[in-house]
Amino acid sequence: MNSLVIPSPAKINLFLKVVGKRPDGYHEIVTLLCRIGLFDTVVLAFDQTGISVECSHPRVPQDSGNLAHRAASLFLNALSTHDGVAIFIDKVIPVAAGLGGGSSNAAAVLMGLNQHYGLPLTDGKLMEIARKVGADVPFFVFRHSAIARGIGDHLEVYKDLPPLFVVLVRPLFEVSTAWVYKNLNLGLTNCEKSLKNGYFEQDFFKVKDLLCNDLEQVTIRKFPQIKIVKQALLDLGAETALMTGSGPSVFGLFKDGHQAAGAFHSIRHRGRWDTFLVGLLRP
Ligand code: ATP
């Protein structure tokens, strides 16, 4: 069978400032996004009639509601072709956990299809389609750590990230991103306003208090367990610990791999959560 296998990584937000609300209801943010070594596998099978999606996770849509389906549809339309594609997603990235799994799958489909057809679309055109699928999709097409602005879709490469180990803890409940933004009180957000290259230049952790997520306070108010997970990671030696995206996943950052492994083994069976030990994908 004519097919393509594409690794589809998760992301974490090392910084997330909400700067305002647009008239159309979307929030403007400044965020530092980094891919991590936790992957779904996306398989594309060609020579098909129509677009189909199968996913190993029971609660992920297997129809046009799947972001990967939408990405394929927009791509094939842009090529004005009636070709089809069958998409298979082996889900490892926790769903609705602030890890961008759906967006990453959509980006994997866009990049895989572009490769299959001999790169007919420029990076710019691919980004334009990515934007139509969702705010985080352009970041995964970009394939670099990045400062994202706007609704998260205007990207600038971020060069200064050191090699870090990540202990990721995902409490076993899901959080709706829409609910978090609805309950955000912009007057009470407190992350630094600006973020630019060089922000963490000299010593990443000298400025660790600047690592901040404006959405954390909203999610913690409803799910105090997030605070407990953060404290557990700090007690186990994490340089810093933060919720990613709208949550509920929390990551601890470690300079030292042995210490990260120790923390991972210590925390994994302590609570009702899934735990992963991964690295940042750089640059
Ligand atoms: P976001 O912050 O964009 O809401 P997230 O990273 O918290 O996303 P995802 O795993 O991307 O979480 O899932 C968000 C929702 O998108 C889920 O409720 C799921 O039903 C839907 N969805 C659509 N396509 C996918 C996909 N390919 N993988 C995962 N979820 C998908």
Boltz pocket constraint, residues with backbone or C-beta under 6 A from the ligand:
constraints:
  - pocket:
      binder: B
      contacts: [[A, 59], [A, 60], [A, 61], [A, 65], [A, 66], [A, 67], [A, 68], [A, 89], [A, 93], [A, 94], [A, 95], [A, 96], [A, 97], [A, 98], [A, 99], [A, 100], [A, 101], [A, 102], [A, 103], [A, 105], [A, 106], [A, 136], [A, 175], [A, 176], [A, 177], [A, 245], [A, 246], [A, 247]]
      max_distance: 6.0
